[in-house]
Amino acid sequence: MTDPSEMIAWLESRIASAKTWLEDHGHGSKRPRPETEIATKEYDIARFEEIKGAYLKALERRNRGGEAA
């Protein structure tokens, strides 16, 4: 299994990339992309944030468990 800290770093990178895409191609840009593409990126960001939260929670539990031993 991928180490949680590595997965969190990957998720943060994907989130940053999608946010940059939205800045460049989203609603407020000079040349916005079609709404379906914008909605897909927003959906991706929400899912990546949700997964990142789960990994952070698991990592916290793992670290707490290590301290108790």
C-alpha positions as CSV (number, residue, x, y, z in Angstrom):
1,M,0.0,0.0,0.0
2,T,1.2,3.5,-0.7
3,D,2.5,5.3,2.3
4,P,-0.2,7.8,3.6
5,S,2.2,10.7,3.6
6,E,3.2,10.0,0.0
7,M,-0.5,9.8,-1.0
8,I,-1.3,13.1,0.8
9,A,1.5,14.8,-1.1
10,W,0.2,13.4,-4.4
11,L,-3.3,14.5,-3.6
12,E,-2.1,18.0,-2.7
13,S,-0.3,18.2,-6.0
14,R,-3.4,17.1,-7.9
15,I,-5.6,19.6,-6.0
16,A,-3.1,22.4,-6.8
17,S,-3.0,21.4,-10.4
18,A,-6.8,21.4,-10.7
19,K,-7.1,24.8,-9.0
20,T,-4.5,26.3,-11.3
21,W,-6.5,24.9,-14.3
22,L,-9.6,26.6,-12.9
23,E,-7.8,29.9,-12.5
24,D,-6.6,29.6,-16.1
25,H,-9.8,28.2,-17.7
26,G,-12.6,28.7,-15.1
27,H,-15.5,31.1,-15.0
28,G,-13.4,34.2,-14.3
29,S,-10.8,33.6,-16.9
30,K,-10.5,35.5,-20.2
31,R,-11.3,32.3,-22.2
32,P,-13.3,30.0,-20.0
33,R,-13.7,26.4,-21.0
34,P,-17.1,24.7,-21.4
35,E,-19.2,24.4,-18.2
36,T,-18.9,20.6,-18.3
37,E,-15.1,20.8,-18.1
38,I,-15.2,23.3,-15.3
39,A,-17.7,21.2,-13.4
40,T,-15.5,18.1,-13.8
41,K,-12.5,19.9,-12.3
42,E,-14.6,21.2,-9.4
43,Y,-15.9,17.7,-8.8
44,D,-12.3,16.3,-8.9
45,I,-11.1,18.9,-6.4
46,A,-13.9,18.0,-4.0
47,R,-13.2,14.3,-4.3
48,F,-9.4,14.8,-3.8
49,E,-10.1,17.0,-0.7
50,E,-12.4,14.2,0.7
51,I,-9.8,11.5,0.1
52,K,-7.0,13.7,1.5
53,G,-9.1,14.2,4.7
54,A,-9.6,10.5,5.1
55,Y,-5.8,9.9,4.6
56,L,-5.0,12.6,7.2
57,K,-7.4,11.0,9.7
58,A,-5.9,7.6,9.1
59,L,-2.4,8.9,9.4
60,E,-3.3,10.7,12.7
61,R,-4.8,7.5,14.0
62,R,-1.7,5.5,13.0
63,N,0.6,8.1,14.7
64,R,-1.5,8.0,17.9
65,G,-1.4,4.2,17.9
66,G,2.3,4.3,17.7
67,E,2.6,6.6,20.7
68,A,0.5,4.4,22.8
69,A,2.7,1.4,22.2
